[in-house]
Amino acid sequence: MLKEDNSGFVMFPNHNKFISKLDTGKTFIYVSAFDPRDFTNSPYILSNIQLVMPGTFVSDDIIQRPLVKNQLSIDDLIKDQMENDEYDSLYFPNLSGKDNYNRIMSIPMTSCVCVGWSEFTYEFRDRIGFWNATFRDLTNEGRKLYYSLKKLHNNKEVRILTFNNI
């Protein structure tokens, strides 16, 4: 029986001195296009796509998640949590809401494509945090797809989103 190749258009990292490969859940990588700031929370007329948060949102490829520091005080812990909540709200604005369904719904997307997934979660060894895919981690075909989405949706933001612990 042939083993399924699920890496798709992503070159996932190898287990090495910088990255740990954890068997705690899958990692999914999406390339998505969306309006940079959609304060009305209304979907773009070409599509009605919303991403249901699969697992833990790690980061996008442009605006990195704020780094977790070694906290010295409760105030630092609260400040770090507020920064992380603000970052999550860029893509999942209702995350702190009470409605369980709306909490995990993303902002309206013009396009969203899963470009690869792995059976593992990847964590940095030298700092606190999870690995997230960037443009450099895409295969040649993945880069072509990324550029195609940028060309098709030239007035939209195109980002690579990483989720893990799925």
N, C-alpha and C positions, 0 to 999 in steps of 0.2 A: 504494500500500500504506500502511495506517495504521501510525504509529509506536506501539509498545507503551508504555503509561503504567505504569511500574513503581514510581512514587513512592508509590502506594497512599495510606496515611493519614499520610504524613510530608511536611513541607515542608522539603526539603533546602536547605542554604544556597547562595546564589549566589557565584560567584567575585567577591570584593571585596577591599578593603584589609585586612580582618581574616582572611579565609579563602582558602586556596589550594585549587584543585580539581586533584587529581593523577590522572593516567591510569595508576595503578599497581595498580588492582584495584577491585572492587566494594565497596559498603558495604551491609550488611544491618541492619535494625532489627527487633527482636522485642519484644513485650510478653509477659511471662511471670509466672506466679503459682507460688509455691513456699512451703514451710514455712520460717520465718525461720532456724531452726537445726535441721538434720536430722543429728544426730551418728550416728545409726544407719545412715545412707545407704540407708534402705529407702524404696521408692516409696510415694507416697500411694495409698490404696486405690481412689480414683476413676480413676486413670490410671497409666500406666507410661511417662511421657515423660522422655527425657533428650535434651538438645541436644548434638549432635556439634559441637565447636567449628569453625565455618566461618571460617578465616583467623585474624586477630588480634583478641582481645577488647580493645576500647577502654575501655569504662566502662559503668556503669549510670547512671541518672538521679538517684539519691538519694545514694549514697556515691561521690563522685568518686575516680578513681584518683589516688594521690599524685603531685604535680607533680614532674617531673624538674628538678633544679637543675643549675646549672653546677658540676660537681664540681671540687673543689680537691684532693682526695686520693683514694687508693684506698679508704680507710675510708668516705668519703662515697659512693663508687660502690657499694660492697658494701652499705651501709645502704639506699640507694635501691633496689637490686635486691631486697633482702630485703622491703622494704615492698611492692614491686610483686608479688613472689611471693605474699606473704600476701593481697594484694587478689585476685589471680587465683584463689587457693584457696577464696575464698568461693563461687565458682561452679564451678570445676574443681578439686576437691580432690586428684585424682590426677595433676596436671600434672607433678609431679617424679618420678613413678613410672617403672618400666622397661617396663611393658606398653604398647605403642604405642596399642592400642585404648582401654584404660581411661584413658589420659592425656588424651584429648580429649573424654571424656564428662563432661557437666555433672552437677550435683546433680540428684536427682529433681525434676521439675517437675509441678505439678498441671495446668497449662495453659501452652502456648507458641504464639504466633501471630506469623508474619512479617507485619509491617504495612507494609513498604515496602523498596525497595532502589534503589540508584543505581549507575550504571556507573563512578562515580568514588570516590576516597578524598579526604576533606576534612581539611586540616591548618591549624592556626592559624599565622598569620604572625608574631604578636607574642610568642609563647612556644612552647616545645617541647611538642608533643602534637597529638593528633588530635581533631577535632570529634566529639562524641557527641550523640545526640538526647536531648532532655528533653521534658517534658510540653508546653512552649511550642512545640515543633517539630511537634507532631501537628496534623493538620487537625481541623476540628470533628467529622468522622466518627470520626477516630482517638481523639479525647478521649472520645467516647461509648463506643467500644469499650473504652477503658481503664477508664472508670467501670463499664461492664457487667461486666468481669472482676473489678473490686474488689467489686462487689455480689455476684456469683456466688461468689467465693472470699473472703468477708469476714474470714476468720480467717487469711488467707495474706498474704505479701508480694507486691505487684505492682510489677514494675520494667520499665523500658525498657532493653533491652540493645543495645549497638551493637558491630558487628564490621566490620572492614575488611580490605583486602588479600586479598580472596577471589578 
